[in-house]
Amino acid sequence: MRQKILAEFIGTLFLLATVVGSGIMAENLAGGNVALALWGNTAATGAILVVLILVFGPISGGHFNPAVTLVFLARGDIDRKTAAIFIVVQIIAGIVGVLLAHAMFDVELLQASVKSRTGIGQWISEAVATFGLLMAILGCLRHRPEAIPYAVGLYITAGYWFTASTSFANPAVTIARSMTNSFSGIHGSDVPLFIAAQLVGAFLAFFVFRQLGTTGSSD
């Protein structure tokens, strides 16, 4: 369990350090070109997800995401205690990752985002983004488990561009990103509905893929 907790902590920390750090770097270098900044943020996030799942997947499953953890709990792959610990660790690690990104770029450590991300389109986008993330995981899990790191990294890379919300698809990421007033931030008041939409998308994927015969720890 210690190894699993450490794996989830380090993985989620590096995920948020990458998301926020690459957002700061992209914003600094893009010269006001938002599309270019988003592409820099996208490439770094997709790449780090592949690396982190390859490294930590064999230890903890490489969740780094409460929505993923809850779906695996529903599948019966982990117990309630493990799921609860994972979720707490993911949230804490995400916040630490944001602080690390701020420290690396020598900006104020404690921040609050003022970037509004609200509205029906944003909420639909988060449901779609999280459904697709679980689609990538559950769809590969039965027949191509070795492909999961690449499927997740590529899906999030695409999701940054085809969803209006830029595909957070992760409650821990959403909470942590409310604590950075940078390119990747989200206003704190917008966090609850983002998370609600993410959970809807995650469990819709769970039910759909249960019908397709991909659920259950014996798969």
GIZI-V327632 format. One record per run of one state. SS is the DSSP state (A for helix, B for strand, O for the rest). FROM is the first residue (numbers start at 0). LEN is the number of residues. If there is no record, write none. Layout:
BEGIN
SS&FROM&LEN, SS&FROM&LEN
END
This chain:
BEGIN
O&0&1, A&1&28, O&29&4, A&33&27, O&60&5, A&65&10, O&75&4, A&79&25, O&104&15, A&119&22, O&141&3, A&144&18, O&162&8, A&170&7, O&177&10, A&187&24, O&211&8
END
